[in-house]
Amino acid sequence: MGPLLFVALIVSLVPVAARADSTVWRKYGIPSTSAEVDIPVSIFSEDAGSPTDGRGRRFFTRDHRADLTIRSIPNPENASPATFLSKLRPPGGIQYRRVTPRFFAVSSIRNGRTWYNRCNRVNEYMNCVLINYPAAEEREWDAVVTRISLSLGS
């Protein structure tokens, strides 16, 4: 095995999120709901189309080990984040939960994958990001998930 092939093999084994220092970020928006979020397009490089519910977009990593969904879910009653969250029934329960009058953030592990969901209440919508990634790589994903979560606006 030549030295270049060996280096390429080693780099491909490093989790995508671990290379966050060279990550390219872009703002993604849903104009009809004013949702905006920073997306690491160098990590979530494959467009997976529209989500099954709400307005927005889904993205995958090149190897499909992780995915990101940005969506605006109708909330015509303008339910509080606590009320909205109480109607969701994520399989496997919730290990982390933070609920404020403006947003909720929840997370857990299911089938060896960590899922993280944050939704901000804005007018008649809940603007949300949902991220799924290998649980074994949680530390490598922390900075990426945090930036995505904190960038979720409107």
C-alpha positions in Angstrom: 0.0 0.0 0.0 1.5 3.3 -1.0 1.8 6.2 1.4 -0.9 8.3 -0.2 -3.4 5.5 -0.2 -2.6 4.8 3.5 -3.2 8.5 4.4 -6.5 8.5 2.4 -7.6 5.4 4.3 -6.8 6.9 7.7 -8.5 10.2 6.9 -11.6 8.3 5.7 -11.8 6.5 9.1 -11.8 9.8 11.1 -15.4 10.7 11.9 -16.7 13.6 9.7 -17.5 15.8 12.7 -14.0 15.4 14.0 -12.7 17.5 11.1 -15.0 20.4 12.1 -12.1 22.9 12.0 -12.2 22.9 8.2 -16.0 22.8 8.0 -17.8 25.0 5.5 -21.0 26.5 6.9 -23.9 28.2 5.0 -27.2 29.7 6.2 -30.3 27.7 5.2 -33.7 29.4 5.3 -37.3 28.6 4.9 -38.6 32.0 3.6 -42.3 31.3 4.2 -41.7 30.7 7.9 -38.6 32.9 8.4 -36.7 29.9 9.8 -32.9 30.1 9.5 -30.1 27.8 10.6 -26.3 27.4 9.9 -25.6 24.1 8.1 -22.2 22.5 7.8 -22.5 21.8 4.1 -19.1 20.2 4.0 -20.5 17.5 6.4 -24.1 17.3 5.3 -23.3 17.3 1.6 -26.2 15.2 0.2 -29.6 16.8 -0.3 -32.3 14.2 0.7 -35.3 16.2 -0.3 -38.3 17.5 1.7 -39.2 16.1 5.2 -42.3 14.0 5.5 -44.0 16.6 7.6 -43.7 20.4 7.6 -41.7 22.6 5.3 -37.9 22.3 5.0 -35.1 20.1 3.9 -33.2 16.9 4.8 -29.5 16.3 4.4 -27.2 13.3 4.8 -23.5 12.9 5.2 -21.8 11.4 2.2 -21.6 8.0 4.0 -25.3 8.3 5.3 -24.1 7.7 8.9 -25.7 11.0 10.0 -28.6 13.2 8.9 -29.9 16.6 9.5 -33.5 17.8 9.0 -34.6 21.4 9.1 -38.3 21.9 9.2 -41.1 24.3 10.1 -44.1 22.5 11.6 -47.5 24.3 11.7 -48.5 25.3 15.2 -51.7 27.2 14.5 -52.8 27.3 18.2 -49.3 28.8 19.0 -48.9 26.1 21.6 -46.0 26.6 24.1 -42.9 24.5 23.5 -43.9 22.4 26.6 -47.3 21.7 25.2 -46.0 21.0 21.7 -43.4 18.6 23.1 -45.9 16.8 25.2 -47.7 15.7 22.0 -44.5 14.2 20.6 -43.8 10.6 21.5 -40.3 9.8 20.6 -39.6 6.0 20.7 -37.2 5.1 23.5 -38.0 8.1 25.6 -35.9 11.3 26.2 -32.6 11.4 28.1 -32.0 15.1 27.9 -34.7 17.7 28.0 -34.6 21.5 28.2 -37.9 23.5 27.9 -38.3 27.2 28.0 -41.2 29.5 26.9 -39.4 30.1 23.6 -37.9 26.6 22.7 -37.4 23.0 23.6 -34.3 20.8 23.1 -34.4 17.0 23.6 -32.0 14.2 23.0 -31.6 10.5 23.5 -30.0 7.4 22.0 -32.0 4.8 19.9 -30.5 1.9 18.0 -26.9 3.0 18.5 -27.7 6.5 17.2 -27.9 9.8 19.1 -30.8 12.0 18.1 -31.1 15.6 19.0 -34.2 17.8 18.3 -34.6 21.5 19.0 -37.7 23.5 18.1 -38.2 27.3 18.5 -41.7 28.7 18.7 -42.3 31.4 16.1 -45.8 32.7 15.4 -47.8 29.8 14.1 -44.8 27.5 13.6 -42.3 25.4 15.4 -39.0 25.8 13.6 -36.9 22.7 14.2 -33.6 21.0 13.6 -33.3 17.2 14.0 -29.9 15.6 13.9 -29.1 11.8 14.0 -25.5 10.5 14.3 -23.6 7.5 15.6 -23.8 7.4 19.5 -20.2 6.2 19.6 -19.1 9.5 18.0 -21.0 11.8 20.3 -18.0 13.8 21.5 -16.9 14.4 17.9 -20.3 15.7 17.1 -20.8 18.0 20.1 -19.4 21.2 18.6 -21.3 20.7 15.3 -24.6 19.9 17.0 -24.2 22.9 19.4 -23.5 25.4 16.5 -26.5 24.1 14.5 -28.7 24.3 17.6 -27.7 27.7 18.7 -27.9 29.1 15.2 -31.6 28.2 14.8 -33.3 31.5 14.4 -36.9 32.7 14.1 
